[in-house]
Amino acid sequence: MKYGFIIDNRKCIGCHACTVACKTENHVPVGVNRTWVKYVEKGVFPNTRRVFQVTRCNHCEKPPCVAICPVSAMYRRKDGIVDFDSESCIGCKACMQACPYDAIHLDPKHDTASKCNYCAHRTEIGLEPACVIVCPEHAIVAGDLDDPISEIAQLQARETVRVRKPEQGTKPKLYYIDADESAIVPTAARHDIFYMWSERNQQLHGGGATYLVDSPFLQKNAVAAYDVGHERPWGWLVPFYLWTKSIGSGVLALPALAVALGWFQADGVRDIVLSTIALVFTAITALVLVGDLTRKDRFLRILLHPQNKSWLARGTYVLMLYSVLAGLFWFSAVSHYGRVSAILIWPTVFAGFFAAIYTAFLFGQCEGRDLWQTPLLPVHLIVQTLLCGSAVLTLLAPLFATQSPRTLSVAVGSLAAFLGLHVLTMLGEISMPHITDNAAYAVRLITHGPFRKLFWGVAVGLGGLLPLLLFWLSSSYIAAALAGVLSQVGLFAFEWCFIMAGQSVPNS
C-alpha cells in the first residue's frame, strides 16, 4: 500500500476550499497552513492566464524529515503516509530544514512541528482526506498508488504527471497533471510586495524567503498573485553555535601538534587554560543547542530516545564524548598526571575534529538547503576550527611565553596560514559550480543580495583581507592580537551569511 495525491490542474479553480477544509478538520491555527493554493499570473494583456498550484506535504518515499528527526517524531507509516507525533517533538526545527517543499511549519499553539498527515484519522476508518471530499471540481485525487484499479493509479498511468524538485531524490508522492513551470519552480515567478488580496507577509521570523528582482531564474512576465510565506526556522543561535563549537573543538589541536613536532615543551598551565576554554565553549555550545529548541522541557528525549540515523542525535553524543575527554584531560593536567595527559591529548583532539565536522553531515541531511551541502564544508569546518584555535593561542601567547618561547611565532604563523585557507575556502564555496538552482540562488543572495555588504565588507574584507594585511605590515603582538580578533568577527559574519542565506531561498 502506498498512499499519494494527484492534483489535476486542468480542473483546479483556485477556490481555497481545500485550505479551509484542512484548517477546519485539523484545527490548524491562523498564520500557518498544512495545505494552500498558490496563484501565478503570466503573459501580457490581453494574452494572460492564471495558474494554480495546491501545495502540501509530498509524503515522500524517502522522506528527509524522518531521517533528520532526532527523536522519531516524524515517521513514515507502512501505508506510505508521513505522519508526526507532536508529543515527542522537541522543536529543533531540523525537519523544516530537511523538507525541500516548505511543507512543515511550527505549530504556534504547541511549539511543535506540524504538517499534512493525509488526514490519517480519516483514512484509517475508510474515509478520504478532508481536502478531497470538499473539492468542487474533483481536482484532488487521493488513494493507493499500488492498487492498479484505483482512480489515482489509473490517472498516474494514463496522464503525464510531474513532481516538485525530483532532483532531491525524495521520491515525492504528490503528482501534478498539467503543472506549469512558473508555479512548480519556486524561483520562477516574481513576488511583489502586494499579492492579489494582501501584502506579502514580511513579519515572519527571520523575514522568510527573499525574492530578488534581478534573479536570473525569473521567468519573463510571471508574477505570483497569491502565496503563503514561510519563516526561517533557525535564527542567530545557529551561527553562534557554529562559532562557539569551532573554538571549543579546536583550541587544543595546535598546541598538541606543536608539542609533537618539538616546537613546544609540555606545559601544565597551558593544558589547564586551554582545556578550560574547550570545556567552557563546548558547554556554551550545548546550552545554545538547547536554547534553540521550542520545547526545551523535552531536551532529554534526544539523549534517552534518540533516532540513530539523525546527525542531530549523533552530534549530541559526539559533543558529549568530546566533553568527557576534554574533562579528563583537564583533570589530569590539574592533578599533574603528565603521562595521563600525554595519552589523552590525541583522542581528545581527534574527538574535537569529529565534533567540528559532524555539522557537515547534519547539513547534508537538510535537503531543503542546498547551499549547506557543498562538498567543501567538512574541510572548511576543520579549517575554521584550526583558525579559532590559532586565534585563541595568539591572544593568550604571553601567558605561555616563559615555558614555550616560540608560542607567539607558531601561533601567529598558524593564524595567518589558516586565515588564508579560510578566505580561499570561503570564496571557493561561492564560486564553485552549483548543480541546483536552490544553491545558486543562495549564493546570489550572498554575493549580490541582502547579505552582500556583510559578506564582502565584514567576512571577506574586515575579517579576512585586513588581518592578512596586518600580518604583512607588522610583526608586533598588538597587530597579531588585533588580527586574531578580526578573524573571529569575520568568521561569525560568514557563518551568519551562510546560515541565513541558505534559509532565504524560496522552496514553494
Number of C-alpha atoms within 10 A of each C-alpha: 12 16 21 25 25 24 25 22 19 14 16 20 17 17 13 18 19 24 22 17 20 24 20 12 13 15 9 20 13 9 12 20 25 23 22 23 21 20 21 24 20 20 13 11 7 6 7 11 12 16 22 24 24 23 22 23 23 26 25 21 17 16 23 25 30 25 22 30 30 29 26 22 21 24 18 19 11 10 11 20 25 25 20 22 14 16 10 17 27 25 24 27 24 24 29 29 25 26 26 27 21 21 23 24 21 21 19 15 8 14 18 23 24 25 23 23 19 26 18 16 13 13 16 9 8 9 13 18 24 22 24 21 17 17 20 14 14 14 19 23 22 22 19 18 23 13 14 12 10 13 16 24 20 13 16 18 12 9 12 12 17 20 17 23 18 10 10 16 13 19 17 22 22 23 21 24 19 16 22 15 13 25 24 23 19 22 25 20 25 23 21 15 10 13 17 11 8 11 11 16 17 15 10 14 12 17 14 20 21 19 21 20 11 10 16 13 16 20 16 13 13 21 22 23 22 22 19 16 20 26 21 22 20 20 15 13 15 18 21 19 21 22 23 23 26 29 28 30 34 29 28 28 21 19 26 20 15 17 14 12 10 10 16 19 16 19 16 19 15 20 21 19 18 24 27 19 19 28 20 16 21 26 18 17 24 17 12 17 18 19 14 19 19 20 17 14 10 15 19 13 16 22 14 9 13 19 21 16 15 22 23 25 21 20 20 18 16 19 23 17 17 25 24 14 22 29 17 18 26 24 17 20 23 16 13 14 13 16 10 15 22 15 11 17 23 16 15 26 22 15 21 31 20 19 28 29 20 20 20 21 18 20 23 21 27 24 24 29 26 26 29 26 20 17 12 15 21 18 15 22 22 22 23 26 29 28 31 29 28 31 30 23 28 26 20 18 23 14 14 18 12 11 15 18 15 16 23 22 15 19 26 25 15 20 28 25 16 22 29 18 17 24 21 14 19 21 12 12 20 19 12 11 10 16 10 13 17 21 23 21 27 29 24 18 24 23 18 16 19 15 22 17 15 19 25 19 16 22 27 23 18 20 27 28 20 17 26 20 13 17 18 11 10 11 12 11 16 12 18 26 20 17 29 27 19 22 29 22 17 25 28 21 24 23 20 24 24 23 21 25 26 26 26 22 28 23 21 22
